[in-house]
Amino acid sequence: MSARTHTGLDLLVAEGFARLEGLKVGLLAHQASVDRQIRHVLPLMHEAGVKLVKLFGPEHGITGAAQDMEIVEGEEERDPLTGAAIYSLYGSAEASLAPTKTMLEGLDVLVVDLQDVGARYYTYAATMAYAMRTASGTGLKIMVLDRPNPLGGRAEDVEGPRIDKSYHSFVGAFDMAIRHGLTLGEYALYVRAQQGWDVELEIVKMEGWRRNLSFADTGLPWVMPSPNMPTLDTAWIYPGQCLLEGTNLSEGRGTTRPFELCGAPYLDGNAWAEMAEPFVGPGFLLRPTVIKPTFQKHAKQTCGALQVHVTDPWRAHSLRLTTALLVAARQLAPLAFEWRTERYEYVSDRLAIDLLYGSPGPRLLIESGATAAEVLDTFRADEAAFVERRRPHLLYPE
């Protein structure tokens, strides 16, 4: 299947940015905010004469140079091309994740152009929503330049439980499934309705996108939206494999295939694959291997590992994959396998794995000896309920 999808940015470029003429514009963007010709939104706006007043960078910064959970400072700096003030929305304190009302003062519109990857703990969509919250009641318009969900958006692909009220965080900011199947524009509409915010939204819809299209089907160039999201295969497995951040297993950061490679010094890749494979389901194959990460977990240590190969993305469900890997790793090395206890995304009083799953429930089931299938069965009612909650906010057909 192939298509020719045009993003919201492509449509603004075709219009010569006419709808921004005469307005004082803020821009929330990152390195993947490019058009079909891989031209970045910032110089495109500048060349079109858009009056850019303020720039906002999410996690990893506007340039994408910062690693995960690396503080990005730079408030009150100036962009050399446009002279616009630059504000970081990923600083040293949790309060830095949202722009202040003062930061948004003087703007007529905040344009948001971010490439998401379709998992609720991938933080760009939450950053957009936090800006919406600040703008609520101020009269500031939020204009979202929509982009594809790389994993499509079919109802049958929704994965994961809802979030318990006391487990909301930057990696679980709003009540939705882990793999939510929403575009950024749909996410904005859904969250505004759920939160009851008084904020004007203009979604610049895509042309030529449907819910049964993966990113590879769109004809658009893939620019990695964050340092450890290099390929489309990475995006397909990320909704599950990000759970490894809540453990002492390496999720492959510090290797050339983050999230696709994973392991630990205390594991044997062959045994791990043999135990997990029956529960992984279709669409993935596990290849035993050895890794030696160059940084982060187990840096410069030899680790028994697996490489996850995506063989059929539309049949693959990454939460099933990673839950099977967690169960197997804990059974193989019950004394060495551990849940992460260090501070995670500004939170230190709850376990990272609980923040990622959205509650302690899945972890407690795994600790009790439940199978991966038994853990996943507890998600089904939440998945079905979310499919119905999201329905009024969908902009694109299958």
ABEGO torsion letter per residue (X at the ends): XBBBBBBAAAAAAAAGGAAABGBBBBBBBBAABBBAAGBBAAAAAAAAGBBBABBBBBBGEAAGABBBGBBBBGBGBBBAAAGBBBBBABBABAAAABBBAAAABGBABBBBBBBBAGBAABAAAAAAAAAAAAABGAGBBBBBBBBBBAAEABAAABBEBBBBAAABBAABABBBBABAGBBAAAAAAAAAAAAGBBBBBBBBBBBGBBAABBAAAAGBBBBBABAABABAAAAAAAAAAAAAAABABBAGBGBABBGABBEBAABBAAAAAAAAAAAAEBGBBBBBBBBBBABEBGBGBBBBBBBBBBABAAABBAAAAAAAAAAAAAAABAAABBBBABBBGGBAABBAAAAAAGBAAAAAAAAAGBBAAAAAAAAAAAAAAAAAAAAAABABBX
